[in-house]
Amino acid sequence: MNVPAFEYLPATSLAEACALLAAHAPGARVIAGGTDLLVKMKHRRLVPPYLVDLKDVPGLDHIRHDTGDGLRIGPLATIESVKQSVDVRKRYPMLHQAAACMATVPIRNRATVVGNICNGSPSAEMAPALIALGATAEIVGVDGARSALVEDFFVGPGCTILRPDEIVAELRVPEPSAGSGGIYEKYSLRRMDVALAGAAALVVPDGETCGDIRVVLSAVAPTPIRATAAERVLRGQVPTEALLAQAAAEAAAQSRPISDIRGSAEMRVKKVEELSGRAIRGALKAARLEVTR
Ligand SMILES: Cc1cc2nc3c(=O)[nH]c(=O)nc-3n(C[C@H](O)[C@H](O)[C@H](O)COP(=O)(O)OP(=O)(O)OC[C@H]3O[C@@H](n4cnc5c(N)ncnc54)[C@H](O)[C@@H]3O)c2cc1C
């Protein structure tokens, strides 16, 4: 099956890319790695007459950490380069874990982190960790720049807050709070497959208590979601086995998965309980908090 014909529009700056998108709206799309876009085009699920390529724009593949400022990920930084980054592995282990279990090395060498988010899939591998860490998307368009939490970026399956002329110019991930611990867990038929369910948990300790906690689910609702009811169970509490089980059950209750050829909604709800329980337990351990009986 061939990719349908399109006009190729290479940009040499982000401003030019936004102007090209605006001039050809709504028929133009940005292409980064093309691992989502070209597949959709081959299957005629998307047939954009214009593709605006960012590859000739210099300096967009950065992964930079500055103490105090946090992590910056450019729109051409690949998932594999994020996985390989020493700063990411050391300071943002959850992001490393998510990158490591996405697809295969050849796909990861093309696929970008920003493209993963902009594709708007409810199962976007990088979304739970980015949301748990409080990441923002820095967006540029013909009318200027704006910033949005990744948590607010997804609107529905395949839909994001981006307007037709807008581009994500960078993802910014704040410095995690001192002593915090985060874990990403994924369930898929094979490790490299798209998630049937995903869960990330980030715990910030306060003495013996779970001072703050974020639990984020993917692939079990029209967008990635915060499991806020699960968070409420543990926030400010000394973690116990009973509270941990209750939090996992609340996460499952908040999920709204669909049944499809890969699995039933019932199976996914069960997996959410299991995955979120594992992610929360792992995050508590990474934050050096003991779970008492
Ligand atoms: C075999 C295979 C396995 C896969 N496995 C997984 C998996 O396990 N988990 C998973 O989450 N995904 C998976 N994917 C999907 C895909 O690889 C990822 O979502 C990838 O990160 C997309 O990045 P990309 O750079 O290729 O995006 P592209 O395909 O280039 O673009 C995707 C979308 O984002 C838009 N876009 C890209 N960059 C920008 C930008 N800077 N600003 C605005 N819009 C932008 C494009 O217009 C397009 O709509 C898989 C794909 C394949 C082919």
PDBQT file of the ligand as one rigid body, heavy atoms in Angstrom, charges set to zero:
ROOT
HETATM    1  C1  LIG A 301       5.757  -0.510  14.544  1.00  0.00    +0.000 C 
HETATM    2  C2  LIG A 301       5.312   0.637  15.409  1.00  0.00    +0.000 A 
HETATM    3  C3  LIG A 301       5.273   0.446  16.783  1.00  0.00    +0.000 A 
HETATM    4  C4  LIG A 301       4.848   1.482  17.608  1.00  0.00    +0.000 A 
HETATM    5  N1  LIG A 301       4.811   1.277  18.959  1.00  0.00    +0.000 NA
HETATM    6  C5  LIG A 301       4.404   2.259  19.778  1.00  0.00    +0.000 A 
HETATM    7  C6  LIG A 301       4.341   2.059  21.209  1.00  0.00    +0.000 A 
HETATM    8  O1  LIG A 301       4.689   1.006  21.745  1.00  0.00    +0.000 OA
HETATM    9  N2  LIG A 301       3.881   3.099  21.966  1.00  0.00    +0.000 N 
HETATM   10  C7  LIG A 301       3.489   4.288  21.415  1.00  0.00    +0.000 A 
HETATM   11  O2  LIG A 301       3.096   5.191  22.162  1.00  0.00    +0.000 OA
HETATM   12  N3  LIG A 301       3.569   4.497  20.084  1.00  0.00    +0.000 NA
HETATM   13  C8  LIG A 301       3.996   3.535  19.261  1.00  0.00    +0.000 A 
HETATM   14  N4  LIG A 301       4.051   3.749  17.893  1.00  0.00    +0.000 N 
HETATM   15  C9  LIG A 301       3.597   5.047  17.365  1.00  0.00    +0.000 C 
HETATM   16  C10 LIG A 301       4.710   6.077  17.065  1.00  0.00    +0.000 C 
HETATM   17  O3  LIG A 301       5.940   5.466  16.795  1.00  0.00    +0.000 OA
HETATM   18  C11 LIG A 301       4.901   7.112  18.195  1.00  0.00    +0.000 C 
HETATM   19  O4  LIG A 301       3.686   7.725  18.557  1.00  0.00    +0.000 OA
HETATM   20  C12 LIG A 301       5.949   8.180  17.824  1.00  0.00    +0.000 C 
HETATM   21  O5  LIG A 301       6.486   8.706  19.010  1.00  0.00    +0.000 OA
HETATM   22  C13 LIG A 301       5.443   9.298  16.943  1.00  0.00    +0.000 C 
HETATM   23  O6  LIG A 301       6.514  10.206  16.705  1.00  0.00    +0.000 OA
HETATM   24  P1  LIG A 301       6.928  10.640  15.228  1.00  0.00    +0.000 P 
HETATM   25  O7  LIG A 301       8.066  11.575  15.368  1.00  0.00    +0.000 OA
HETATM   26  O8  LIG A 301       7.125   9.488  14.338  1.00  0.00    +0.000 OA
HETATM   27  O9  LIG A 301       5.592  11.445  14.812  1.00  0.00    +0.000 OA
HETATM   28  P2  LIG A 301       4.997  11.700  13.359  1.00  0.00    +0.000 P 
HETATM   29  O10 LIG A 301       4.429  10.443  12.788  1.00  0.00    +0.000 OA
HETATM   30  O11 LIG A 301       5.947  12.470  12.505  1.00  0.00    +0.000 OA
HETATM   31  O12 LIG A 301       3.796  12.687  13.766  1.00  0.00    +0.000 OA
HETATM   32  C14 LIG A 301       2.722  12.236  14.567  1.00  0.00    +0.000 C 
HETATM   33  C15 LIG A 301       1.681  13.360  14.676  1.00  0.00    +0.000 C 
HETATM   34  O13 LIG A 301       2.195  14.444  15.434  1.00  0.00    +0.000 OA
HETATM   35  C16 LIG A 301       2.254  15.637  14.661  1.00  0.00    +0.000 C 
HETATM   36  N5  LIG A 301       3.496  16.307  15.036  1.00  0.00    +0.000 N 
HETATM   37  C17 LIG A 301       4.747  15.751  15.086  1.00  0.00    +0.000 A 
HETATM   38  N6  LIG A 301       5.628  16.644  15.587  1.00  0.00    +0.000 NA
HETATM   39  C18 LIG A 301       4.924  17.776  15.842  1.00  0.00    +0.000 A 
HETATM   40  C19 LIG A 301       5.269  19.039  16.391  1.00  0.00    +0.000 A 
HETATM   41  N7  LIG A 301       6.519  19.341  16.786  1.00  0.00    +0.000 N 
HETATM   42  N8  LIG A 301       4.283  19.959  16.533  1.00  0.00    +0.000 NA
HETATM   43  C20 LIG A 301       3.019  19.684  16.161  1.00  0.00    +0.000 A 
HETATM   44  N9  LIG A 301       2.615  18.511  15.632  1.00  0.00    +0.000 NA
HETATM   45  C21 LIG A 301       3.568  17.566  15.502  1.00  0.00    +0.000 A 
HETATM   46  C22 LIG A 301       2.186  15.191  13.203  1.00  0.00    +0.000 C 
HETATM   47  O14 LIG A 301       1.612  16.185  12.372  1.00  0.00    +0.000 OA
HETATM   48  C23 LIG A 301       1.290  13.966  13.318  1.00  0.00    +0.000 C 
HETATM   49  O15 LIG A 301      -0.060  14.349  13.377  1.00  0.00    +0.000 OA
HETATM   50  C24 LIG A 301       4.480   2.737  17.040  1.00  0.00    +0.000 A 
HETATM   51  C25 LIG A 301       4.554   2.925  15.654  1.00  0.00    +0.000 A 
HETATM   52  C26 LIG A 301       4.962   1.888  14.843  1.00  0.00    +0.000 A 
HETATM   53  C27 LIG A 301       5.032   2.119  13.360  1.00  0.00    +0.000 C 
ENDROOT
TORSDOF 0
